[in-house]
Amino acid sequence: MEPDDITIRAAAPADFAAVADMHYPVWRQSWNGILSEVMLNLLGPAKRWAMQSYPEMLSRPGWTMWIAESQGKPLGMTIFGPDPANPDLLQLDSLYTRVQSQRLGIGGRLLAEAARSNPSSDVILWCGEKNDKARRFYENKNFLIDGRTLDWEPLPGIRVPHVGYRLYRSARPG
């Protein structure tokens, strides 16, 4: 696969099922060992993501999904929009590339596309504290830990520590 064979575009609801079929297995793999198998099963399946999760996330004002594809098949996806707590910041909610397409620059291209949507804004995100692969990716893209912490609670009583990352594109505080 050559870079010219890959297109990046805004996703439409008609894309959600194919995107979820690509996204869900990669998500499971990235959270394997952090969440139990039972928990991973409870937070799926891909069909629920396509029918419920994506529409819910994208119903927030200014939020969008972009996909990278080749020959009509999704290779990666990202969901991003204004941070609900501070709309001057761009929040990256999801960025996943199918396993067979990793290390081809697709994640970086999707990240750049999201960042271009608001070029003067800093970009923030939450990353699982124990998700070493994702943390290395963002750190290689100049994201810095910004001191925020969060316990994601996917189900009552289940807490997953997250750390905040920020890509500074405006003046850095003090």
C-alpha positions in Angstrom: 0.0 0.0 0.0 1.4 3.4 -1.0 0.6 6.7 0.7 -1.2 7.8 -2.5 -3.6 4.9 -2.1 -4.9 6.3 1.2 -7.5 9.0 1.4 -8.6 10.8 4.5 -12.1 12.2 4.7 -15.0 13.1 7.0 -17.1 10.0 7.9 -20.8 9.9 7.4 -23.3 7.7 9.3 -23.2 5.2 6.4 -19.5 4.6 7.3 -20.1 3.8 10.9 -20.5 0.0 10.6 -17.4 -0.5 8.6 -15.4 1.9 10.9 -16.6 0.1 14.0 -15.6 -3.3 12.5 -12.1 -1.9 12.1 -12.0 0.1 15.3 -13.4 -2.4 17.8 -10.7 -5.1 17.4 -7.9 -2.6 17.6 -9.4 -1.0 20.6 -9.7 -4.4 22.3 -6.1 -5.1 21.5 -4.9 -1.8 22.9 -6.9 -2.3 26.2 -6.0 -6.0 26.5 -4.2 -6.4 29.9 -5.6 -3.1 31.1 -9.2 -4.2 31.2 -10.3 -7.8 31.7 -11.7 -10.0 28.9 -15.1 -9.8 30.5 -15.0 -6.0 30.6 -13.8 -5.8 27.0 -16.7 -8.0 26.0 -19.2 -5.8 27.9 -18.0 -2.6 26.3 -18.6 -4.0 22.8 -19.7 -5.2 20.3 -18.8 -3.2 17.2 -22.4 -3.0 16.2 -23.3 -1.1 19.4 -20.5 1.4 18.7 -21.9 2.0 15.2 -25.5 2.3 16.3 -25.1 4.1 19.6 -21.6 5.2 20.6 -20.5 7.0 17.4 -23.8 8.9 17.0 -23.8 9.9 20.7 -20.2 11.2 20.5 -20.8 13.0 17.3 -24.0 14.7 18.5 -21.8 17.1 20.5 -21.6 20.5 18.7 -18.5 20.7 16.5 -17.5 17.1 16.8 -16.6 15.0 13.8 -15.1 11.7 12.7 -12.5 11.4 10.0 -11.4 8.1 8.4 -8.4 6.9 6.5 -9.3 4.4 3.8 -7.9 2.5 0.9 -10.1 1.0 -1.8 -13.1 1.9 0.3 -11.9 0.0 3.4 -11.2 1.9 6.7 -7.6 1.7 7.8 -7.9 4.2 10.7 -10.2 6.7 12.4 -10.3 9.7 14.7 -13.0 11.5 16.6 -12.4 15.0 17.8 -14.0 18.4 18.6 -14.1 21.3 21.0 -13.3 20.4 24.6 -16.6 20.6 26.5 -14.9 22.3 29.5 -12.9 24.8 27.3 -14.1 25.1 23.7 -11.0 27.0 22.8 -9.1 23.7 23.0 -9.4 20.9 20.5 -10.0 17.5 22.2 -9.0 14.3 20.5 -11.4 11.5 21.7 -10.3 8.5 19.6 -7.4 7.7 17.2 -7.0 4.1 16.1 -5.4 2.4 13.1 -6.0 -1.2 12.2 -3.1 -3.4 13.3 -2.1 -4.3 9.7 -1.9 -0.6 8.8 0.1 0.6 11.8 3.6 2.1 11.4 2.6 3.5 7.9 2.0 7.1 9.0 -1.8 6.8 9.0 -2.2 7.7 12.6 0.0 10.7 12.2 -2.0 11.8 9.1 -5.2 11.5 11.0 -3.8 13.4 13.9 -2.6 16.2 11.6 -6.1 16.3 10.0 -7.7 16.7 13.3 -5.2 19.4 14.4 -5.8 21.4 11.2 -9.5 21.7 12.1 -8.5 24.3 14.6 -4.9 25.3 13.9 -4.5 28.0 16.6 -5.8 25.8 19.4 -3.8 23.5 21.7 -4.8 19.8 21.3 -5.7 17.8 24.4 -6.5 14.2 25.0 -6.8 11.5 27.7 -4.7 8.4 27.5 -4.9 5.3 29.7 -2.0 5.5 32.2 -1.0 1.9 31.4 -1.5 2.2 27.6 2.3 2.4 26.8 1.9 2.1 23.1 -0.5 5.0 22.8 1.6 7.1 25.2 4.7 6.6 23.1 2.8 7.5 19.9 1.6 10.8 21.4 4.9 11.6 23.0 6.6 11.1 19.6 4.1 13.6 18.2 5.2 16.2 20.8 2.4 15.8 23.2 3.3 16.5 26.8 1.7 15.2 30.0 -0.2 18.3 31.3 -0.9 17.3 34.9 -4.5 16.4 34.5 -5.7 13.0 35.7 -9.0 11.2 35.3 -10.4 7.9 36.5 -12.5 6.6 33.5 -15.4 4.6 34.8 -16.6 2.5 32.0 -19.0 0.7 34.3 -19.9 1.4 38.0 -17.1 0.5 40.3 -14.5 0.0 37.5 -11.9 2.8 37.4 -9.2 3.1 34.8 -6.6 5.8 35.5 -5.9 8.2 32.7 -3.4 11.0 32.2 -3.9 14.2 30.2 -1.7 15.1 27.3 -1.5 18.4 25.5 0.1 19.5 22.2 1.0 23.1 22.9 0.5 25.3 19.8 -0.2 28.6 21.5 1.9 30.3 24.2 2.8 27.9 26.9 1.9 29.0 30.4 4.6 30.3 32.7 
